[in-house]
Amino acid sequence: MEERKDSTTVETDSLELSIVIPVYNTPLTYVKECLESIDRAQIEYSYEIIIVNDGSTDYELMNFLKEYKNPYTIIIHEENSGVSASRNIGLKQAKGDFLLCLDSDDKLLPAINDAITYLTNNKKYDIIYCDLQFFGDTDFLYKKCEFSKFQLMYVTNMLTLSSTLFRKKLVSKVLFNETLSYSEDRDFFSRAASLGFQFKHFKKPFCLYRRVFNNQSLSQKNIGMKHEVESLIKSQFNAHVEITPEEVNKYVINNFTAHKKHIIKLLLIIFFPSLFSYFVSRKFYKNNIVID
């Protein structure tokens, strides 16, 4: 049976930010770190935290959620239905003008204030995504590229959910596909792109993305479904309609910007084809495609 619980009374008039956090048997230490990071972020805008407990069975976690008190937090208890369904529940409940889906093992950074300010001042953009700062079993900054609809839909996922802030109006048009438990963020944002919502790369990281090699973070599970899910995502769209020459150019520019070695490869193909063929035969290059 569905059970809902408001841990506290949250002021819902003119909220600016809603943070949706699905939880399913996440290690309690990670959940505490996630919630503490929101406090430390010192959010300068009115906000709420919506925790959706997706039928967790971990005793320590359940006890913590029952006892947790915070003036900005709503806790919703649901029967287990998957992370996409949990996010949808939270998004439908959200009152904020801007929405952030934060994984329960990730951390928020103070730069979230800069991200909200940017979207507030730049009305033409609906979605901003930041460079990705890993932590946990690894520590490095992954720099994202400028947005390319072609790249997102047909090549690879450019966005990570915890590092993406978007306007509430999206959820009147797009919700998460509840049949997906892998790459549901790519599917969500691909459909948003197809509907014409505007994306912007925001370089300053506003979250920390956990990587755990000996156990797997929440976002590293179910990767065995990769090819099946990617085929499903692509099948929803008509490439002849979605992908214009401008979109292809954006993708090519992104690749040359991110991988300077592609420029050398292109020059070899054009001016020194024999030498390039030699490099391919020696497996210095794995194929004769300029961008791979």
N, C-alpha and C positions, 0 to 999 in steps of 0.2 A: 504494500500500500504506500502511496505517495505521502511523504511527510514534509511539511515546510516549516521552517523556523527562522524568525527574524531574531538575530542575536541582540540587536539593539534597534532603537528607532532612528532611522536615517532621514535627514531632511532631504526631500525630493524635489523641491522647487528650484528651478533654474540650475540644476547640477551641470557642471562642465565636463566631468570625466567619470566614466564607469569602467572599473577594472574587473573583468570576469575571469575567475580562476576555477577551472574544473579540478576536482580532486578524486582520485581513486587509489586508495592504498599507497599513496606517496609516503616515503619515509618521513616521519614526524619532524626530524631535524631539518629536512629540506623545506617543509611547509612553514615551519617557524622562521627559517631564514628568509623565505619569500615575503612573509607578512612583515617581518622586521625591516626588510629593505624598503617597503612602501612607506613606513614611518620615517626612515632615514632619508628618503627622497625629498622630504619636506615639500610636498605638493602645494603649490601656491594657488591652486584653483579648487573650487568646490568639487568634491568627489565622493564616490561610494565604491565599496569593494563588495562584489557578489561572489561568494564561494558556493559552488555547486558540488555537493558531495554525491558522487555517482555510485551510491551503494557500497561504500567502503566497508570492509570487514575487519580491518586492523583495529585492535582494541584501543591501543594508545592514541591513535589518530582520532577514532570516534569519540573517546573521552575528552580529548583536547577540543574538538569542534563543539561538543555539547557545552563546555565550560568557557569557551572563548568569548570575550567581551571586548568590543571596540565600537566607538561611537559612529564609525563610518561603514560598518560591516553588516551585510545581510548574509545569512547562511541558509541555503536551501538543501534539504535532504531528499534524494530521489532514489528509486530503485535503479539498479545498474542498467544502463542503456547505451553506454559508450561515450567517448569524449566529444564527438560531434554533437550528439543530442544534448549533452551537458552544456556545451557552449551555447547552443541555440536557446536553451532555457534561460541562461544568464543574459543573453543578448535581448531576448524578448522582455525581460524584467528591467533592463537597464534604462536609467533616466537621463544619463549624461549626453551632452552634445557630441562628445568624442568617446570612442570605445577602444579598449585595449584588452585583448585576450592574452593573459599572462599564464604560462605554464606554472604549475605549483612547485616546480623545482628550480625555477629561474628567479632572478632578482631584478628589481626595478632600480634605476639610477636617477639622480636629480635632474638629468637632462630631459626627463619627461616634460618638465616645465617649458623648456625651449621648444620642444616638439608641439606642444599645445599652442604656444604663442605663434609658432610658424603657421599652423593650420588656421588659427584665428585671423591672422593677417593676410593669408593667401587663399581667398575664397575659391579660386579656380581649381585647387587641388582637393581631392576627397580622401586620399590615402597617402601617407608618407611612411617610408621604411628606412631604417637606419643601418649603418655598418654593424657588423655582428661581432661582439666581444665575447669570446669563449672564456669559461672558467671551469674549475673542477679538476679533472685529470689532465687538462691542457690549458694553456693560457696564451691566446693570440687574437689579433684583430683581423677579421675577414672583411675586406673592403668591397662593398657592393658596387655595382655599376648603375648607370642611368637606366631608366625603365624602358623595356622593350616588350611589347605585347607578344611578338613572335617568339621571343626567348622564353617568356613565361608559359605560353600555351603549348609550344611545340618542341622546346629544347630541354629546359631545366627549370626548376623552381628558383626564382630570384629572391623570394621573400621568406622570412621566418616569422611566424605568427606573433611571438612575444616581442618582436622588434618592429611591429607595424601598428600604427595608430590610424584610425579611420573615423569618418563621420557617421553618426547614427543613421542617417538617411539610407545608408547601404542596406541595412537589415530589413527595410521595407521591400527591397528588391532581391536580396541575396541572403540565404542562410546556408549553414554547413550541410553537406550531404551526409545524412546520418547512417548511410550504409558504408561509409569510408572510415577506416581507422588509420590509414596511412596517406600522406600527401593531401589530406583534406584541406589544408591551407592553400595549396596550389590550385586545387579545384575551385575553392571559394573565390580567390582573387582572379582566377582566369575568367570566371563568369562575370565578376564585377568589371573587368576590363572589356569584355565583350559587350556589356551594357553601356559602355562609354564613361565610366567613372575614371577620374584622372589621378595618376600616380606620380609621386615625386620622391627622388632619393634624398634622404636627409642624413648627412654624413656622421653626425655626432651620435654615438650609441646611447640609447636611453634604457637599455636592459642588458643584463648579463645572462648568457645562454649556457646552461650547464652541460658539460660533456663528461660522462662517466664510462670508462672503457671496461671496467670489470663487472659492470652490471647493466648498463644502458640507462640513459636519461629517458624521460617520458617521450621525447621527440625522436628517439633512436629506435623505437620498437617497430615491429611489423615491416621491416624493409624487404622481406621476402616477397611482399606483394607489389613491389615497385613497378615491374613491367606491366602487370595486369591493370593497376590503377592508372598509370600514365596513359595506357591505351584508352581507357574509359574516358579520361579527361579530354584527350584529343578528339575523341569521337563525337563530342558534343558540339563541335564547331565546324563551320565550313571555311577551310583555309583560304579559298578563293575570295571569300567575303571579308574575312578578318585581317588577312595579311596583305597589306599594300606595299609597294616598293619602298615607301618611307619607313615602314616597320622593319623591313629587311635591312635597310641601310642602318637603322639604329642598332640592330643586332651586330652587324659587321663592325661598326664603329666601336661598340662595346668590347668586342673581342680583340680588336687591334689595340684598344686602350689598355685592357687588362692583361693582354699577352703580347708584349712587344715582339716576341720571337716570330709571330705570324707575319710581321712585316718582312723579315728576312726570308721566310718561306715563300712569300708572294714574289719578291724580287728574284729569287732563284728560279721559280717557275717561269717567270716572264723572260728573264735575260740569260739564264744559264740552265736551260732544261736538261742538258746532258749531265751536268754536275748534280742537279736535283735528283735525277733518276738514279745516279750512283748512290746518293745519300739514302734514298728509299731502299735500294737493294741491300745496303749495309744496315738497314733498320734504324738509321739515325732519325728518319721520319717514318711513322707507321703507315702513312698513306699519302696520296697526292691531292688531298683536299686542303684548301688554304686554311679554312677554319674548321677545327674539329674539337 
